[in-house]
Amino acid sequence: MSSSFFKENEKLGDSSNFAAWKIRLKIITDRNDVLEYIQGNVPEPLDNAFAATNNKYNKGELKTKKIIADSLQDSLLAYIGNLMKSKDMYDKSTI
């Protein structure tokens, strides 16, 4: 995985590039097989789920959160840094 999927001028910094950012983010998450996480289509495993199921879910969440964090300018990271789910991070970024 590369260090960032976004060039500096492609990162969301304010509303001036919001539409382009949202398109890029959806394409990149789709290409990396994690679009379903930001859409809320991947349910969190139950507490008694097999370890492999939990690991797969956690890896998908982590990958998605990294893509979202990489897509934002540093000044916006404080607004999403305390959120646990990638969907919540995405939703907060799109408000």
N, C-alpha and C positions, 0 to 999 in steps of 0.2 A: 504494500500500500504506500502510495506517495505521501509526503509530509502534509500536503494540502491539495484539495481538489479545486480550489479557487485561487485565481490570481487576485492580487490586492485590490485592483479596480473592479472586481466582480463581487466582492464581499458586500453584504448589506451594511450600510452605514446610516442611511436615512431613507426617507420615502422616495427619493429621486430615482433609485434603481430597484425599487421593490418588485415590480412586475418581472423584470429580467432575472433578478435573484431567485424568485419563486420558481420560475421555469427551469433555471439551471439546477436548483436544489432537487426538484422532482426528477429531472433527467439523471442526475448523478446518483440519487438514492435508488432509482429504478435500475440503473446499470449495475449497481452494487447489491442488488437483491434485497434491499431494506426499505423500499417505498412503503410497504405495508405497515411498517412500524409508525411512520409519521401519519398515516391514514387511520391508525387505531385498529387495524384489522388483525393484529397479532395479539391474542389474549395472553396475559401473564399466566405461566403454569401454576397449577395448584400446589399447595405446600407439600403434598405427598407425591408429586410427580417424580419421575426418574431423574437422576442426576444429569443424564445426557440431554434430556428435554430442557432442564434449567440452564445448562451450559450453552445450548444452542440459542435459547432466548436471550440470555445475558450477553452473549457475543454479538447478536444482532442489535440489541439495545446500545451496546458500547460503540459499535461501528456507526450506527445512526447518529448517536450523540456527537461523535467526533466529526462527522460530516457537517452537522449543523453548526457546531462550534467553529469549524474551519471556514464556514460560509459567512461568519459575522465579523465585523471589525471589533477590535478589542474593547472599545468603549461600550459595546452592547452585551458583552459576555456576562457582566454583573447581573443583568436582568434575567438571565436564564440559568446561571450557574448553580442555583440551589434546587433546581427541579430534577426529579428523579427519573422521569420517563421522557423518552425522545419525543413522543407525541406532545407532551406538555411543553417541551422546549420549542417545538415547531409552532404550536398554537400561540405561545407567548410572542414569538418572533413575528407572527403574521398579524398581530393586533395593531 
